[in-house]
Amino acid sequence: ALALLCSLMGLAAAAEEAVVIVADPYWDDVDFYAYEIPALKGKKVVKVMTRLGKSLTFNHPKVPVELYKTFIYDSEDPNASAAATDFCPLLKNLDIPVVAVVPTSDPTVDLADKLAACTGVRGNPAYGPLAQARRDKWAMME
């Protein structure tokens, strides 16, 4: 019985997973995403901000989500490559695995793609011609 209990406790601990939600202060709806997207329920939420700034939200859940970690890029100007360089080691060294990276708006897609690539979770291309075409409609038409 003790072995079974220990085994079940190990499964419960192993089941903890983190989801990274990338937001820009101008459109910070991390709470809404965490509460309204069924696949995110029960996951630890890591909030990544693309830049410094006062957060604005347009959807107000009844209760704010309890954040597991928060990382804010230390600049008023977003820079997805520099932010990914800063945050990737932090995300890789979390004590629980990252299972998803979710962008919340267009300005967060580039950083979300780069963080998904560095953590090894499924995502859109972060580099190369397809990544460029996703962010540049002129390149997409070429």
C-alpha positions as CSV (number, residue, x, y, z in Angstrom):
1,A,0.0,0.0,0.0
2,L,2.8,2.4,0.8
3,A,4.5,1.7,-2.5
4,L,1.2,2.4,-4.3
5,L,0.8,5.7,-2.4
6,C,4.4,6.7,-3.2
7,S,3.8,5.8,-6.9
8,L,0.6,7.9,-7.1
9,M,2.3,10.8,-5.4
10,G,5.1,10.6,-8.0
11,L,2.5,10.6,-10.8
12,A,0.9,13.7,-9.3
13,A,4.2,15.5,-9.1
14,A,5.1,14.5,-12.6
15,A,1.8,15.7,-13.9
16,E,2.7,19.4,-13.1
17,E,3.3,21.2,-16.3
18,A,3.9,24.8,-17.3
19,V,2.3,26.8,-20.1
20,V,4.0,30.0,-21.2
21,I,1.7,32.8,-22.1
22,V,3.4,35.7,-24.0
23,A,1.8,39.1,-23.7
24,D,2.5,42.7,-24.6
25,P,1.5,45.3,-21.9
26,Y,-0.8,47.0,-24.4
27,W,-2.9,43.8,-24.7
28,D,-2.3,41.8,-21.5
29,D,-5.1,39.3,-21.3
30,V,-3.1,36.5,-19.7
31,D,-5.8,36.0,-17.0
32,F,-8.5,35.6,-19.6
33,Y,-6.4,33.1,-21.6
34,A,-5.6,31.0,-18.5
35,Y,-9.2,30.8,-17.5
36,E,-11.0,30.6,-20.8
37,I,-8.8,28.1,-22.8
38,P,-9.7,24.6,-21.7
39,A,-6.3,23.1,-22.6
40,L,-4.6,25.5,-20.2
41,K,-6.7,24.5,-17.1
42,G,-4.6,22.8,-14.4
43,K,-1.3,24.1,-15.8
44,K,1.1,26.4,-14.1
45,V,1.1,29.7,-15.9
46,V,4.4,31.5,-16.7
47,K,3.7,35.0,-17.9
48,V,6.3,36.5,-20.3
49,M,6.0,40.2,-21.2
50,T,7.5,41.5,-24.4
51,R,8.5,44.8,-22.9
52,L,8.1,47.1,-19.9
53,G,4.9,49.1,-19.6
54,K,1.6,49.4,-17.7
55,S,-0.6,46.4,-18.5
56,L,-4.0,47.0,-20.1
57,T,-6.6,44.3,-20.3
58,F,-9.8,44.1,-22.2
59,N,-11.2,40.9,-20.6
60,H,-11.6,40.8,-16.9
61,P,-12.0,37.3,-15.3
62,K,-13.7,37.1,-12.0
63,V,-10.4,36.0,-10.3
64,P,-6.9,36.7,-11.6
65,V,-4.8,33.7,-12.4
66,E,-2.1,32.7,-9.9
67,L,1.1,33.0,-11.8
68,Y,3.8,30.5,-11.4
69,K,6.5,32.8,-12.7
70,T,6.7,36.2,-14.5
71,F,9.4,37.3,-16.8
72,I,9.5,40.9,-18.2
73,Y,11.9,42.0,-20.9
74,D,13.8,44.9,-19.4
75,S,13.2,47.5,-22.2
76,E,10.4,49.8,-23.3
77,D,11.0,48.6,-26.8
78,P,10.3,44.9,-27.6
79,N,13.1,42.8,-29.1
80,A,12.0,39.2,-29.7
81,S,15.5,37.9,-30.3
82,A,17.1,39.6,-27.3
83,A,14.1,38.6,-25.1
84,A,14.3,35.0,-26.2
85,T,18.0,35.0,-25.4
86,D,17.2,36.3,-21.9
87,F,14.2,34.0,-21.2
88,C,15.2,30.7,-22.9
89,P,17.6,29.6,-20.2
90,L,15.1,30.6,-17.5
91,L,12.3,28.5,-19.1
92,K,14.6,25.6,-19.7
93,N,15.6,25.6,-16.0
94,L,12.1,25.6,-14.6
95,D,11.5,22.8,-12.2
96,I,8.5,21.6,-14.3
97,P,8.4,21.0,-18.0
98,V,7.0,23.6,-20.4
99,V,4.4,22.0,-22.6
100,A,3.1,25.0,-24.6
101,V,3.9,28.6,-25.5
102,V,0.9,30.7,-26.4
103,P,1.0,34.2,-28.0
104,T,-1.8,36.6,-27.0
105,S,-1.6,39.1,-29.9
106,D,0.3,39.8,-33.1
107,P,3.2,41.7,-31.3
108,T,3.8,38.6,-29.2
109,V,4.0,36.0,-32.0
110,D,7.7,36.4,-32.9
111,L,8.8,35.9,-29.2
112,A,6.4,33.1,-28.7
113,D,7.7,31.2,-31.7
114,K,11.3,31.7,-30.5
115,L,10.5,30.5,-27.0
116,A,8.6,27.5,-28.4
117,A,11.7,26.6,-30.5
118,C,14.1,26.9,-27.6
119,T,12.0,24.9,-25.2
120,G,11.3,22.2,-27.7
121,V,7.5,22.5,-27.7
122,R,5.5,22.3,-30.9
123,G,5.0,25.6,-32.6
124,N,5.3,27.6,-35.8
125,P,8.7,28.2,-37.4
126,A,10.8,30.7,-35.5
127,Y,13.5,31.1,-38.1
128,G,13.9,30.9,-41.9
129,P,11.7,31.9,-44.8
130,L,8.4,30.6,-43.4
131,A,8.9,32.5,-40.2
132,Q,9.7,35.7,-42.2
133,A,6.6,35.2,-44.4
134,R,4.4,34.8,-41.4
135,R,5.4,38.3,-40.2
136,D,5.9,40.1,-43.6
137,K,3.0,39.9,-46.1
138,W,5.3,41.1,-48.9
139,A,7.6,38.1,-48.3
140,M,4.5,35.9,-48.2
141,M,3.5,37.0,-51.7
142,E,6.9,36.4,-53.2
